[in-house]
């Protein structure tokens, strides 16, 4: 899965209408999951709780990778499910559900980062030493990953740029297709491949040494 390097596009931070999100056309939905979504669309709103239970940990982990604070990740993850529920009647049952849900989470998290940056610029007195309540000094992913070698790698991933760590998480940990990752971030597939390539290069450079693990596709 070695991507080719191409010219990158800027990662957008604007909000997205979940009803306009479409998933890759060669990955079908899980039949049981499709039944749950159909039940919700037909008025069984309690059935949505099954989807929340199934995906809340994954969505929280994704938000944590992007935002890097527990409190904000929890809030955006909750907002993701609220937004998904509101727009579920417009969800195409021929699509896979998780890429659609992940797209909502990514865009909400990006919007949160953009707003935080704007707020910081408005208060220049704090620019020299910005402080965000709830920031975790260590990688927040370490608590979610049991294997020590992988935990070390993912602690390094948390130090990458937002775009790089997001595509690494979605592609390797969530095993989303390049097309779906591109959809979630609102960029081209070539941009996703470039971000993955640069992320792997940065990880290898920062983990160089006789005891450093090899950063391969399988490790991530």
N, C-alpha and C positions, 0 to 999 in steps of 0.2 A: 504494500500500500504506500509506496514512496511517491509523493506528489511532485509534480513539476512546478518550477518557480515561474510565476507570471506577475504582471503588474497588479498591485493591490488597489482595492477601493476603500474609501473611508467607511468605517463602521457607523451606521446611522444610529442615533439615539432617540429618534422620534417615536411617539406612541403609535400603536397599530390597532386597527379594528380587527378583532379575532374573526369576525365573519368573513374577512377578506383573505384569511390564511388558507392556503391549499397545501396538501402534502404531496410527496413524491407519488407518481402514478404507477409504480411497479411494486409497491409494498402494501399489501391488503390488510384489512383489519382482522383482529382476532374475533372469531365467531361469537364467543361468549361475551366479549367486551362490546361487540356490536349490539348484542341483545340488550345489554344494560343501557347503552346510550339510547337505543330505540325506546326503551321503557321510560327513560327520563323525558325524551322528546314527546312521548304520548301522555305525559302528565304524572308519572310516578317519580316525583322529585326526591323521594327518600332513596331511590336507587343510586342517586349521584354519590351518596356516601361511600358506596363500594368503590367508585373510581377514586375518590379522595384517599381512601385507605390504601388502595393499590399504588398510588403514585405520589403520595405526599412526601415520602422520604426522598425519592428521586428528585422531585421538584425543589425541595428544600436544599438538597446537595448542590443542584445546579445554581440556585440563587446564592448559595454560600460561596461558590467558586467565583461568581461575578462580583458580589458585593463585599465579601470577606468579613462581614460582621454578622453575628448570630441574630441580633434583634432585627436588623433590616432584612436578612434572608427570610426569617419567619414571617415578617409582615408582607413581603413581596410574594412569598409562596402562598400565603392566604389570599392575597389579592388575585393571584393567578387563578385559583379555583373559583373565586367569586366571578371573575370575568369569564371564565370558561363556562360556568353554569348559565350566565346571562346570555351567552351566544351559542349555547349548545343546540338550539333549534335550527341553527344555520350550518351545523356541522355536517359534512358529507359522509355518509355511512360507508362509502366505498374507500375511504381513506384510513390510514393508521392513526390512532388517537394520540399517542405520546408525542410524535413530532409536532402536531398541532398545539398540544398543551405546552410543550417546551418552547415553542415560538412565542407564545404569550408570556411565559416567564422571562425569557431573554429580553424581550422588548420592554417589559415593565422594569426589569432590573437596570437596563440601559437608561431608561428614562429617569430612574432614581439617581443613578450616577451623574447624569447630566444636570439634574436639579441641584445635587449636592455641590457640583463644581460651580454652578451659577451662584449659589448661596455663599460659597467661600470667597468668590471674587467680590461679592457685594460688601463683605466685611474684611477689608484688607488688613486690619489689625491682627487677624489670626492667620494670615497667609504664611508668615515666617515659621510658625510652629503649629500647624493644624492639628486639632484634636477631635476625634469622633468617638463619642461614647459607645462602648461595647466592642471596640476594635480588639481583635484577638492577636496577641503578640506572636504566637506560633500559628502554623498553618491550621485552619479550622477543619481541614479535611483529614488531619491525622486521627481525629477521634472517630471518623467514619470508616477508616480502612484498617483492617486487622493485621494484614501481612506487613512485617517490618520493612522489607525491601521496597515494597510498593508504597508504603507510608513515607519513606524517605524521598522517593521520586515525586509523589504528589505534594510533599511539602515544598519541593522545588517548583513544581507547577504553579503553586499559589503565588510565586514571585514573578511570574511572567506577566506580560501586559494583559489587559482585559480580553482583547480579541484572541490572543494566543491561548490563554488558559481556558477560555470558553470553548474554542473549537477542540482543544485536546480533551476536555471533559466530555463533550457531546460525542466526539468520534470514537474515542478509545473506551471510556468508562460506560457511556450510554449506548455505544455501538450503533449510532445513527449513521445513515448513509451520507455521503458528501452532499448530495442534493438536498437532503433534509436539514443538514447543518447550515447550508447556504440559505435555505428558506428561513430558518430560525433567526439568523443574523441579518438577513436582508441584503446579502452580498452575492457575488457570483461564485460558482463552484471553483473557479480558478483562484479566487481570493482565499477560499477555505484551504485549498491545497498549499498555497503559499504560507498561510499562517501556520499550518501543521509543520511544514518544512522548517520554518524559522524557529518554531517552538522546539522541535527535536534538536536542532542545531544548538540553540541556547542551553537546553538541558544537558547536552553532551559537554558543552564548554564549561558549565558550572559544576559538573560532576566528574570532571577529569581527575585522574589520579589512579594509583595502583589498586585502591580499594573501592573505587567507584563502580557501581553496577552499570552494565551496558544498557543504555536507554533504547530499547528496541520496541517494535510495535507490540510484541507479546507482553513485554513488561508493563507498558502503559495500559 
